[in-house]
Amino acid sequence: MVSGIIFDMDGTIVDSLPYHHEAWRIFFEENKVEDFSEKLKKYKGGGTLDLMKAVYGDIYSLEELKKMSDDKEIIFRDIYRGNIVPIDGYLEFLNEIKSKNILVGIASNAIKLNVDLTLKELGIFALFDSIICGDEVNYGKPNPEMFNKTISYFKVNKANCLVFEDSIEGVTAANNACIKVIGV
């Protein structure tokens, strides 16, 4: 019997990826980085700061890269706000899960500001028993840390939990945490 369900956010409960892509385009254009699409295609896993490190290497200090990451995320929130819609059927599915007293969590590589914006704009923030964001863990997906942290908050057996994920990194993280996963 399932006692806990953990959802990824971007690409799983909302289709925010086009807005992230546009935010990267704007950010890279403003910072005169060419071939931004190729840089995004080559990058796998982690959050915005990890991508900044991959793109810029050691050209900038960690503090400068963090500032640049924050700037990109501000662009994202500015263009995403007011355009947030759930994946078809997600709200009904979430309400059905909650009606069965199943614990529900979010485990997302996204930063807390982005997760909060999304869940609050959808009006579902209060429905989650656990919310773990990329800036609240030491390691993002594919590392299992955020799933293990969620299970710890749930205080349930991993064997009774299920993860919904849309990325290879997320599926790998769930597998590394020894939690059953459904790829969306």
ZADO-1210 file (C-alpha; in nm, 4 decimals, padded with zeros to 6 digits):
<atoms>
<atom x="00.0000" y="00.0000" z="00.0000" code="MET" pos="1"/>
<atom x="00.1328" y="00.3431" z="-00.0954" code="VAL" pos="2"/>
<atom x="00.1692" y="00.5774" z="00.2019" code="SER" pos="3"/>
<atom x="00.3780" y="00.8526" z="00.0375" code="GLY" pos="4"/>
<atom x="00.4132" y="01.0024" z="-00.3086" code="ILE" pos="5"/>
<atom x="00.6920" y="01.2405" z="-00.4107" code="ILE" pos="6"/>
<atom x="00.6643" y="01.4595" z="-00.7188" code="PHE" pos="7"/>
<atom x="00.9321" y="01.6416" z="-00.9099" code="ASP" pos="8"/>
<atom x="00.8024" y="01.9836" z="-01.0160" code="MET" pos="9"/>
<atom x="00.9420" y="02.1193" z="-01.3459" code="ASP" pos="10"/>
<atom x="00.8244" y="01.8958" z="-01.6291" code="GLY" pos="11"/>
<atom x="00.6234" y="01.6716" z="-01.3962" code="THR" pos="12"/>
<atom x="00.3461" y="01.8847" z="-01.2434" code="ILE" pos="13"/>
<atom x="00.4000" y="02.1943" z="-01.4610" code="VAL" pos="14"/>
<atom x="00.5527" y="02.2510" z="-01.8036" code="ASP" pos="15"/>
<atom x="00.7902" y="02.5284" z="-01.7013" code="SER" pos="16"/>
<atom x="01.0751" y="02.4172" z="-01.9259" code="LEU" pos="17"/>
<atom x="00.9911" y="02.6545" z="-02.2146" code="PRO" pos="18"/>
<atom x="01.0058" y="02.9440" z="-01.9657" code="TYR" pos="19"/>
<atom x="01.3395" y="02.8247" z="-01.8296" code="HIS" pos="20"/>
<atom x="01.4714" y="02.7987" z="-02.1844" code="HIS" pos="21"/>
<atom x="01.3575" y="03.1531" z="-02.2607" code="GLU" pos="22"/>
<atom x="01.5128" y="03.2801" z="-01.9360" code="ALA" pos="23"/>
<atom x="01.8435" y="03.1162" z="-02.0308" code="TRP" pos="24"/>
<atom x="01.8219" y="03.2694" z="-02.3802" code="ARG" pos="25"/>
<atom x="01.7687" y="03.6154" z="-02.2327" code="ILE" pos="26"/>
<atom x="02.0413" y="03.5677" z="-01.9710" code="PHE" pos="27"/>
<atom x="02.2992" y="03.4382" z="-02.2206" code="PHE" pos="28"/>
<atom x="02.2080" y="03.7078" z="-02.4730" code="GLU" pos="29"/>
<atom x="02.2560" y="03.9784" z="-02.2079" code="GLU" pos="30"/>
<atom x="02.5887" y="03.8174" z="-02.1100" code="ASN" pos="31"/>
<atom x="02.7046" y="03.7673" z="-02.4707" code="LYS" pos="32"/>
<atom x="02.7257" y="03.3875" z="-02.4604" code="VAL" pos="33"/>
<atom x="02.6834" y="03.2325" z="-02.8042" code="GLU" pos="34"/>
<atom x="02.5288" y="02.8946" z="-02.8840" code="ASP" pos="35"/>
<atom x="02.3256" y="02.8891" z="-02.5622" code="PHE" pos="36"/>
<atom x="02.1036" y="02.6075" z="-02.6959" code="SER" pos="37"/>
<atom x="02.4053" y="02.3812" z="-02.7439" code="GLU" pos="38"/>
<atom x="02.5288" y="02.4590" z="-02.3925" code="LYS" pos="39"/>
<atom x="02.1880" y="02.3679" z="-02.2475" code="LEU" pos="40"/>
<atom x="02.1682" y="02.0435" z="-02.4501" code="LYS" pos="41"/>
<atom x="02.5059" y="01.9254" z="-02.3198" code="LYS" pos="42"/>
<atom x="02.4284" y="01.9941" z="-01.9544" code="TYR" pos="43"/>
<atom x="02.2680" y="01.7200" z="-01.7439" code="LYS" pos="44"/>
<atom x="02.1621" y="01.7318" z="-01.3800" code="GLY" pos="45"/>
<atom x="02.1929" y="01.9754" z="-01.0930" code="GLY" pos="46"/>
<atom x="02.0594" y="02.3268" z="-01.0629" code="GLY" pos="47"/>
<atom x="02.1265" y="02.6688" z="-01.2106" code="THR" pos="48"/>
<atom x="02.4514" y="02.7229" z="-01.0207" code="LEU" pos="49"/>
<atom x="02.5840" y="02.3877" z="-01.1460" code="ASP" pos="50"/>
<atom x="02.5041" y="02.4901" z="-01.5038" code="LEU" pos="51"/>
<atom x="02.6772" y="02.8261" z="-01.4518" code="MET" pos="52"/>
<atom x="02.9877" y="02.6398" z="-01.3316" code="LYS" pos="53"/>
<atom x="02.9734" y="02.4129" z="-01.6372" code="ALA" pos="54"/>
<atom x="02.9377" y="02.7061" z="-01.8791" code="VAL" pos="55"/>
<atom x="03.1857" y="02.9472" z="-01.7212" code="TYR" pos="56"/>
<atom x="03.4317" y="02.7150" z="-01.5457" code="GLY" pos="57"/>
<atom x="03.6649" y="02.9101" z="-01.3194" code="ASP" pos="58"/>
<atom x="03.6361" y="03.2422" z="-01.5051" code="ILE" pos="59"/>
<atom x="03.4212" y="03.3775" z="-01.2201" code="TYR" pos="60"/>
<atom x="03.4312" y="03.3283" z="-00.8450" code="SER" pos="61"/>
<atom x="03.1669" y="03.1160" z="-00.6755" code="LEU" pos="62"/>
<atom x="03.0041" y="03.4335" z="-00.5418" code="GLU" pos="63"/>
<atom x="02.9873" y="03.5836" z="-00.8919" code="GLU" pos="64"/>
<atom x="02.8411" y="03.2608" z="-01.0326" code="LEU" pos="65"/>
<atom x="02.5818" y="03.2567" z="-00.7541" code="LYS" pos="66"/>
<atom x="02.4837" y="03.6158" z="-00.8399" code="LYS" pos="67"/>
<atom x="02.4559" y="03.5212" z="-01.2083" code="MET" pos="68"/>
<atom x="02.2402" y="03.2198" z="-01.1144" code="SER" pos="69"/>
<atom x="02.0140" y="03.4444" z="-00.9092" code="ASP" pos="70"/>
<atom x="01.9865" y="03.6870" z="-01.2034" code="ASP" pos="71"/>
<atom x="01.8783" y="03.4066" z="-01.4369" code="LYS" pos="72"/>
<atom x="01.6162" y="03.2862" z="-01.1882" code="GLU" pos="73"/>
<atom x="01.4776" y="03.6398" z="-01.1503" code="ILE" pos="74"/>
<atom x="01.4319" y="03.6507" z="-01.5282" code="ILE" pos="75"/>
<atom x="01.2576" y="03.3122" z="-01.5122" code="PHE" pos="76"/>
<atom x="01.0144" y="03.4174" z="-01.2378" code="ARG" pos="77"/>
<atom x="00.9357" y="03.7442" z="-01.4171" code="ASP" pos="78"/>
<atom x="00.8338" y="03.5684" z="-01.7389" code="ILE" pos="79"/>
<atom x="00.6704" y="03.2647" z="-01.5704" code="TYR" pos="80"/>
<atom x="00.4557" y="03.4535" z="-01.3173" code="ARG" pos="81"/>
<atom x="00.0963" y="03.4655" z="-01.4393" code="GLY" pos="82"/>
<atom x="00.1576" y="03.1835" z="-01.6888" code="ASN" pos="83"/>
<atom x="00.1750" y="02.8885" z="-01.4491" code="ILE" pos="84"/>
<atom x="-00.0637" y="02.6041" z="-01.5289" code="VAL" pos="85"/>
<atom x="-00.0606" y="02.2434" z="-01.4090" code="PRO" pos="86"/>
<atom x="-00.0087" y="01.9450" z="-01.6360" code="ILE" pos="87"/>
<atom x="-00.3516" y="01.8240" z="-01.7522" code="ASP" pos="88"/>
<atom x="-00.5130" y="01.6090" z="-01.4840" code="GLY" pos="89"/>
<atom x="-00.2550" y="01.6826" z="-01.2144" code="TYR" pos="90"/>
<atom x="-00.4817" y="01.8786" z="-00.9784" code="LEU" pos="91"/>
<atom x="-00.7474" y="01.6068" z="-00.9906" code="GLU" pos="92"/>
<atom x="-00.4811" y="01.3410" z="-00.9290" code="PHE" pos="93"/>
<atom x="-00.3357" y="01.5374" z="-00.6354" code="LEU" pos="94"/>
<atom x="-00.6806" y="01.5814" z="-00.4784" code="ASN" pos="95"/>
<atom x="-00.7505" y="01.2084" z="-00.5191" code="GLU" pos="96"/>
<atom x="-00.4207" y="01.1230" z="-00.3462" code="ILE" pos="97"/>
<atom x="-00.4923" y="01.3623" z="-00.0598" code="LYS" pos="98"/>
<atom x="-00.8441" y="01.2183" z="-00.0185" code="SER" pos="99"/>
<atom x="-00.6785" y="00.8816" z="00.0567" code="LYS" pos="100"/>
<atom x="-00.4591" y="01.0334" z="00.3323" code="ASN" pos="101"/>
<atom x="-00.1415" y="00.9618" z="00.1378" code="ILE" pos="102"/>
<atom x="00.1529" y="01.1873" z="00.2257" code="LEU" pos="103"/>
<atom x="00.2589" y="01.4084" z="-00.0651" code="VAL" pos="104"/>
<atom x="00.5930" y="01.5758" z="-00.1236" code="GLY" pos="105"/>
<atom x="00.7824" y="01.7843" z="-00.3746" code="ILE" pos="106"/>
<atom x="01.1500" y="01.7105" z="-00.4377" code="ALA" pos="107"/>
<atom x="01.2801" y="01.9528" z="-00.6985" code="SER" pos="108"/>
<atom x="01.6214" y="02.0755" z="-00.8125" code="ASN" pos="109"/>
<atom x="01.4503" y="02.4156" z="-00.8458" code="ALA" pos="110"/>
<atom x="01.5281" y="02.6828" z="-00.5890" code="ILE" pos="111"/>
<atom x="01.2789" y="02.7565" z="-00.3112" code="LYS" pos="112"/>
<atom x="01.1670" y="03.0897" z="-00.4634" code="LEU" pos="113"/>
<atom x="01.0663" y="02.9110" z="-00.7856" code="ASN" pos="114"/>
<atom x="00.8941" y="02.6227" z="-00.6064" code="VAL" pos="115"/>
<atom x="00.7029" y="02.8590" z="-00.3777" code="ASP" pos="116"/>
<atom x="00.5923" y="03.0753" z="-00.6722" code="LEU" pos="117"/>
<atom x="00.4678" y="02.7727" z="-00.8659" code="THR" pos="118"/>
<atom x="00.2822" y="02.6007" z="-00.5832" code="LEU" pos="119"/>
<atom x="00.1279" y="02.9216" z="-00.4501" code="LYS" pos="120"/>
<atom x="00.0146" y="03.0388" z="-00.7926" code="GLU" pos="121"/>
<atom x="-00.1477" y="02.6979" z="-00.8485" code="LEU" pos="122"/>
<atom x="-00.3113" y="02.7273" z="-00.5049" code="GLY" pos="123"/>
<atom x="-00.1734" y="02.3928" z="-00.3868" code="ILE" pos="124"/>
<atom x="00.1144" y="02.4900" z="-00.1556" code="PHE" pos="125"/>
<atom x="-00.0707" y="02.3788" z="00.1595" code="ALA" pos="126"/>
<atom x="-00.1431" y="02.0319" z="00.0166" code="LEU" pos="127"/>
<atom x="00.2210" y="01.9197" z="00.0475" code="PHE" pos="128"/>
<atom x="00.3509" y="01.7461" z="00.3587" code="ASP" pos="129"/>
<atom x="00.7132" y="01.8003" z="00.2539" code="SER" pos="130"/>
<atom x="00.8809" y="02.0385" z="00.0104" code="ILE" pos="131"/>
<atom x="01.2535" y="01.9932" z="-00.0576" code="ILE" pos="132"/>
<atom x="01.4217" y="02.2350" z="-00.2989" code="CYS" pos="133"/>
<atom x="01.7564" y="02.2276" z="-00.4726" code="GLY" pos="134"/>
<atom x="01.8968" y="02.5083" z="-00.2583" code="ASP" pos="135"/>
<atom x="01.8074" y="02.3152" z="00.0582" code="GLU" pos="136"/>
<atom x="02.0291" y="02.0121" z="-00.0077" code="VAL" pos="137"/>
<atom x="02.4007" y="01.9618" z="-00.0568" code="ASN" pos="138"/>
<atom x="02.3562" y="01.7621" z="-00.3782" code="TYR" pos="139"/>
<atom x="02.0889" y="01.7830" z="-00.6459" code="GLY" pos="140"/>
<atom x="01.9592" y="01.4979" z="-00.8572" code="LYS" pos="141"/>
<atom x="02.0872" y="01.2472" z="-00.9617" code="PRO" pos="142"/>
<atom x="02.2038" y="01.2302" z="-00.6003" code="ASN" pos="143"/>
<atom x="01.9277" y="01.0722" z="-00.3840" code="PRO" pos="144"/>
<atom x="01.9639" y="01.3234" z="-00.0972" code="GLU" pos="145"/>
<atom x="01.6359" y="01.5094" z="-00.1522" code="MET" pos="146"/>
<atom x="01.4330" y="01.1891" z="-00.1810" code="PHE" pos="147"/>
<atom x="01.5928" y="01.0471" z="00.1327" code="ASN" pos="148"/>
<atom x="01.5233" y="01.3738" z="00.3154" code="LYS" pos="149"/>
<atom x="01.1578" y="01.3619" z="00.2064" code="THR" pos="150"/>
<atom x="01.1192" y="01.0021" z="00.3274" code="ILE" pos="151"/>
<atom x="01.2742" y="01.1076" z="00.6580" code="SER" pos="152"/>
<atom x="01.0088" y="01.3826" z="00.6945" code="TYR" pos="153"/>
<atom x="00.7338" y="01.1385" z="00.5993" code="PHE" pos="154"/>
<atom x="00.8540" y="00.8834" z="00.8593" code="LYS" pos="155"/>
<atom x="00.7394" y="00.5946" z="00.6383" code="VAL" pos="156"/>
<atom x="00.9070" y="00.2956" z="00.4794" code="ASN" pos="157"/>
<atom x="01.0600" y="00.3618" z="00.1351" code="LYS" pos="158"/>
<atom x="00.8959" y="00.0440" z="00.0109" code="ALA" pos="159"/>
<atom x="00.5592" y="00.2169" z="00.0556" code="ASN" pos="160"/>
<atom x="00.6533" y="00.5269" z="-00.1432" code="CYS" pos="161"/>
<atom x="00.6448" y="00.6248" z="-00.5074" code="LEU" pos="162"/>
<atom x="00.8219" y="00.8979" z="-00.7038" code="VAL" pos="163"/>
<atom x="00.6973" y="01.0716" z="-01.0196" code="PHE" pos="164"/>
<atom x="00.9827" y="01.2134" z="-01.2311" code="GLU" pos="165"/>
<atom x="01.0352" y="01.3445" z="-01.5832" code="ASP" pos="166"/>
<atom x="01.4151" y="01.3385" z="-01.6136" code="SER" pos="167"/>
<atom x="01.6791" y="01.0696" z="-01.6330" code="ILE" pos="168"/>
<atom x="01.8607" y="01.2422" z="-01.3450" code="GLU" pos="169"/>
<atom x="01.5456" y="01.2307" z="-01.1308" code="GLY" pos="170"/>
<atom x="01.4716" y="00.8670" z="-01.2130" code="VAL" pos="171"/>
<atom x="01.8346" y="00.7856" z="-01.1307" code="THR" pos="172"/>
<atom x="01.8058" y="00.9716" z="-00.7977" code="ALA" pos="173"/>
<atom x="01.4905" y="00.7769" z="-00.7069" code="ALA" pos="174"/>
<atom x="01.6592" y="00.4494" z="-00.8021" code="ASN" pos="175"/>
<atom x="01.9654" y="00.5489" z="-00.5982" code="ASN" pos="176"/>
<atom x="01.7314" y="00.6115" z="-00.3025" code="ALA" pos="177"/>
<atom x="01.5733" y="00.2668" z="-00.3589" code="CYS" pos="178"/>
<atom x="01.2267" y="00.4167" z="-00.4130" code="ILE" pos="179"/>
<atom x="00.9905" y="00.2956" z="-00.6861" code="LYS" pos="180"/>
<atom x="00.9667" y="00.5553" z="-00.9619" code="VAL" pos="181"/>
<atom x="00.7351" y="00.6303" z="-01.2507" code="ILE" pos="182"/>
<atom x="00.8901" y="00.8211" z="-01.5398" code="GLY" pos="183"/>
<atom x="00.6533" y="01.0847" z="-01.6757" code="VAL" pos="184"/>
</atoms>
